[in-house]
């Protein structure tokens, strides 16, 4: 039998409470009268009883006393020092909204007011997202997320399913926070910044792969340079939302990269053609040599 890990022990310890909380969440999800305040109260209990931010561990979860736009729904403190804030939305709210009153935007505003706090959570009860706001130029990097609904878009409260959920949201647990797992998650997430992803998508190898896919879908040969331009156009429509402070300078940097990739593509095609030509010449030379040898033998 495999040795039980700390994560295994934590999951075993929180399993019963998580099952109970998912039953409660399932009731909230099914009710048409559920309000944001109901989700907030549930989230506060979930943080304490399932994610481990308990009083015995030195944590206090403070709900805002008056509703308004200038204070987060929940502030989690450790020994009276704020460590992260939680913005709670009603069940069904789209956490990916990018308008000026989105949950992520509100989190950034709250953390700016509090100061010296880099972490923020956004939830609608079912979905949870964890952000690192230490890199202000990005407006918050999503470093982890989980969804309490299964593939069938339902909350599964069977023991096996809930146990799997516990492992999935372990990154949000207090033990992950205290063991400094969040900064490591942040480093990984930074590799998936909008800039790095856009460059990866526009790289020669990825464009070739997309061209191969397009060719298979539509049964025609995709021009790599035209495809690169179209991919850049597609990305550009969203880059001004994805990258904070998007301006002409940043657009010029990406455009310069696109041109470099197109040049690389041309060089690659030229190298392939040269290699193909060389191979043909070598094959022809070998054939001629073989024919000459056969002729000499016949003459002898």
N, C-alpha and C positions, 0 to 999 in steps of 0.2 A: 504494500500500500504506500502511495506517495505521501511524503511528509506534509502535514498541514502548514500552510503559509500564514503570515499575518493577515493577508487579504482574505484567506479562507475563514479565519477565526472571526474577522470583522463581519463578513457576510453572514456567518452563522448567528452572530450576536444580534444583528439588526433584522433578520429575516421575518420574524413574527410581527414586529412593529411595521415593517414595510408592507406586509400583506394587509394588515389592518388599515394603513393609510391609503393603499390602492383601492380598497373597498370603498372608503370614504370619497376618494377622488372619482371613482366610477359613478357614485351617486350624484356628485356635483356635475359631472359631465352629462348625465342623463336629464338633469333638471333644467327646464327652460327659465327658471327664476334665479339661477345662480348668478351672484354678483361678484365683482372684483374683490370686494371685501371678504367674501366667503373663501375665495382662492387664497387671499393674503393670509387669513387665519390658518388655513390648511398648510400653506407653504411654511409658515412659522413653526408649526408643529412638526412638519416633515424635516426641516433643518435640524431641529432639536433631537427628535427621536430616531430618525433614520440616517441623517448625515453626521450625527455626533457632536453638534455644537451645543453641548449641555452646560448647565450651571456647574456641575461637578468638575468639568474640565476647564472651568474658568471663563465661560462664555456668557454673554448677555445678548439677547435679540431684542432690539428696541424698535417698536412700530412708531411711525410718525403720529403725533398727537392730533394734529389738524391736517386735513386734506388740502393739498395745494400743489403748485408746480415746482416749488423750490426745495422740497425735501424728499428723500427716497422713502419707499414704502417700509423697508426694513433695513436697519443697520446692525451688523453683527460686530460685537466688540469682544476683545479678549483682554481681561483685566482692565476694563474701562477704556481701552484703546481701540478705535475703529479699525477693523481689518478688511472688511469688504461690505458692500451694500447690495441690496436686492431690489430690483424693480419688478413688481408683480402686475400682470395684466389678466384680464378675464379669460376664461377658457375659450379657445378658438381664435384668439388674437394672433395675427401673423407677426411673429417675432422678427421676420426678415424685412419688415417695412423700413423704408429709407427716408420717409418724410421727416420734417423738422420736429415732430412730436413722437418719433419712434422711441421705443424703450431704450435702445442703445444710445441715442442722442441724450435722453434724459439721464442715463447713467453717467455719461461724460460730464454733464452739467453738475450733477450732485457731487461727483468725486472732485471736480475742480473747486467746489465750494468748501468741501471738507479738508482737502489737501493731504498729501503724504499717504494716500490710499490708492493702490494701483488696481485692485481687483473689484469686479462687479459681476453680479449674476442677473440674468433676465429670464423670467419664466411666466408661462400662462397656466402653470400647474402641471400640464402634461409634458410640455417641452421645457428644457432647461439649457441655458447657454452660459458659459463662463468666459469672461473677457479680461484681458490685460490692457489697462489704459496708460501704461508707463511710457509707451511710444506715442506721443501726442500727435505726430504727423499722420498716423494712421487712424486716429479717432477710435481706437479700441480694437485689439486683435482677438478674435474668437479662438480660444485655445482648447476648449472641450465642450461637448454637448451630449445630451441624451434625450430620448423620447420614451415616455412611459406607456405609449400605445404600441401594440404589436403590429406586424405586417398587415393584419386585417383591419387596421385602424380602430382597434378596440383595446380596452384595458383588460389584460389577461391576469386574473388573480389566482391562477393555479400556483402551487408551491414551486414547481419546476420553473415556470416562466418568471415568477417574482425573483427567484434565486438568480436567474440569468440577468435580470434587471439590476440587481444589487451589484453584480460584477461590472455592469456597464456604467453605473454612476459612481463607481469607487473613486474616480478622479476628483469628485466633488466632496468626498468625505473628509472630515476633520483630520484624519490620520494622514491623508495625502497632503493637506495644507501644512500641517506641522512638520512633515518630513521634507518640505521644500520641493514637492513634486510639481507645483504650479509653475515656478520659474523654468523648469525643464520642459514642461508642456509648451510654455511660451516660446522657448528657443526653437522647438520643432515647428510651431505654428508660423514663426517668422519666415521659415523657409517657404511657406505658402502665401507670402504677401502678394498683393495684386501685381506688383512689379515683377517679382520672380515668376509668377504663374504666366503672365502675359509673354515674357521672354521665352519661357519653356514652350508655350503654345506656338509661338512664331519661329521656333528653331527649325533647322532644316530637317532633322529626323522626324519631328512631330508633323510637320507639313507633309512630308513624304507619306507618313502613315495615314493622315487624313485624306491625301490624294488617292491612296490605295482604296480607302473605304468609299470615297465618293465614286471612284471608278467602278467599284463593285455594285454600288447602289444604282448608278445611272448608265453604266455600260459605255462610258466614254473616258478618254484620257484627259486628266486634269492638268492644266498648265500650272506649274508650281509657282511661278511669279504672280500670276493672276490670283491663285488661291491664297498666297501670302497676303496680297493686298486686301482681299475680301475678309480674311481672318482679322487683319488689323482694323479694318473698318468696323467689323462686328464688335471687337473689343473696345474700340474707341467710344462707341455709343454708351458704354457702361463705365469707362475708366474715370470719367469726371465725377461719378458717384462713388466708385470704389476707392479712389485715391484722394485723400484729403489734400487740398491745395492744388488740385489739378490746374495747370496753366500751360502757356505756350512753351515754356522752357522744358517742362516734363514731356509735353507732346513731341517736342523736337528730339529729345533723348530717345524716346521709344521709336520715333520715325527713323532716326539714325541707325538704331539696332535693326530695324526691318530692312533697310537698304543693305546693311552688312550681311544679313542672312540671305538676302536675294543674291548678293555677289557670291557668297559661299555656295549657294545652290548652283549657280552657273559654273563655278569652278569644279564642283563635284561632277556635274554632267559632262564637262569638258574632259575631266580625268577619266571618267568612264568610257567616253568615246575614244580617247587616246589609247586606253588600255585595250578596248575592243579592237581598234585598228591594229595595234601592236600584235595582239593575239592572232588576228587574221593573217598578218604578214608572216608571223612565225610559222603558222600552220601551212601557209602557201610555200614558204621556204623549205620546210621539212618535206612537204609533198614533192617539190621539185627535186630535192636532193635524193629522195627515194626513187623517183622516176629515172633520174640520171644513173643511179646505181644499177637499177634494173636494166637499163639500156646498155650499160657497159658490160654487164654480165652476159647479156644476150649477144653482144658483139664478140665477146671472147669465145 
